[in-house]
Amino acid sequence: MAMSTVYATVAPTRDQIDAQAGPAVLEFGTSWCGFCRAAQPLIAEALETQPQISHFKIEDGPGRPLGRSFCVKLWPTLIFLKDGKELAQLVRPQNVDQIKQTLAQIA
């Protein structure tokens, strides 16, 4: 699956995420967030060699239930899932190796 480039304003439900089969990454953030923009090349590079991993790029903010259900407080936050179960979380990743190592846990 190719990396999403736009944050979705309509998020899947928690039930839909919990039912997701296989490896997946949820990316919570906003298009105006400087930390989110800075992390985009790192996330893209890490995901380009992992086409089997689904990537969901979800706009987050106050009152957004999916982000709250994963206790997201800072952006970007990456949630790493396998078969709907959270295995790891990265907040404001600083380098591509950090993301790749965490992806290896779910691939």
C-alpha positions as CSV (number, residue, x, y, z in Angstrom):
1,M,0.0,0.0,0.0
2,A,1.4,3.4,-0.9
3,M,1.8,6.0,1.8
4,S,-1.1,8.4,2.2
5,T,-0.1,12.0,1.7
6,V,-3.2,13.7,3.2
7,Y,-4.6,13.4,6.7
8,A,-8.1,11.9,6.5
9,T,-10.7,14.1,8.2
10,V,-13.1,11.2,8.5
11,A,-11.5,8.5,10.7
12,P,-12.4,4.8,10.8
13,T,-14.1,3.7,14.0
14,R,-12.1,1.9,16.7
15,D,-14.1,-1.2,15.9
16,Q,-12.9,-1.0,12.3
17,I,-9.3,-0.6,13.4
18,D,-9.6,-3.5,15.9
19,A,-10.9,-5.7,13.1
20,Q,-8.0,-4.8,10.7
21,A,-6.2,-7.9,9.5
22,G,-2.4,-7.9,9.2
23,P,0.1,-5.2,9.9
24,A,-0.9,-1.5,10.0
25,V,0.3,1.9,11.0
26,L,-2.0,4.6,12.2
27,E,-0.4,8.1,11.9
28,F,-2.1,10.8,13.9
29,G,-1.4,14.5,13.2
30,T,-2.4,17.5,11.2
31,S,-1.3,19.2,8.0
32,W,-0.3,22.4,9.8
33,C,1.8,20.7,12.5
34,G,5.5,21.5,12.0
35,F,6.6,18.2,13.8
36,C,4.2,16.3,11.5
37,R,5.7,17.9,8.3
38,A,9.2,17.3,9.5
39,A,8.5,13.6,10.1
40,Q,6.9,13.0,6.6
41,P,10.2,12.1,4.7
42,L,11.2,9.7,7.6
43,I,7.8,8.0,7.5
44,A,7.7,7.8,3.7
45,E,11.2,6.3,3.6
46,A,10.4,3.7,6.2
47,L,7.2,2.7,4.6
48,E,8.5,2.5,1.0
49,T,10.1,-0.9,1.6
50,Q,7.0,-2.3,3.4
51,P,4.1,-2.3,0.9
52,Q,2.3,-5.0,2.9
53,I,1.8,-2.7,5.8
54,S,-1.4,-0.6,5.7
55,H,-1.0,3.1,6.5
56,F,-3.8,5.2,7.8
57,K,-3.0,8.9,8.1
58,I,-5.7,10.4,10.3
59,E,-6.2,14.1,11.3
60,D,-6.4,14.4,15.0
61,G,-7.5,17.1,17.4
62,P,-9.8,17.7,20.4
63,G,-13.0,15.6,20.3
64,R,-11.6,13.1,17.8
65,P,-12.5,9.7,19.4
66,L,-10.0,7.5,17.6
67,G,-7.0,9.5,18.7
68,R,-8.3,9.6,22.2
69,S,-8.9,5.8,22.3
70,F,-5.1,5.4,21.7
71,C,-4.2,8.2,24.2
72,V,-2.6,10.4,21.5
73,K,-1.4,13.7,23.0
74,L,1.4,14.8,20.7
75,W,1.8,14.8,16.9
76,P,2.8,12.9,15.0
77,T,2.0,9.8,16.9
78,L,2.5,6.5,15.1
79,I,0.6,3.4,16.3
80,F,1.9,0.1,15.1
81,L,-0.8,-2.7,14.9
82,K,-0.8,-6.3,14.0
83,D,-4.3,-7.9,13.5
84,G,-5.9,-4.9,15.2
85,K,-3.7,-5.1,18.4
86,E,-1.4,-2.3,19.3
87,L,2.2,-3.5,19.6
88,A,4.1,-0.2,19.7
89,Q,3.8,3.5,19.6
90,L,6.2,6.2,18.5
91,V,5.7,9.9,19.3
92,R,7.5,12.5,17.2
93,P,10.0,10.1,15.6
94,Q,13.4,11.6,15.1
95,N,15.0,9.2,12.6
96,V,14.1,6.7,9.9
97,D,15.9,3.8,11.7
98,Q,13.6,4.3,14.7
99,I,10.6,3.8,12.5
100,K,12.1,0.9,10.5
101,Q,12.9,-1.0,13.7
102,T,9.4,-0.5,15.0
103,L,7.9,-1.6,11.6
104,A,10.0,-4.8,11.8
105,Q,8.0,-5.7,15.0
106,I,4.7,-5.9,12.9
107,A,5.9,-6.9,9.5
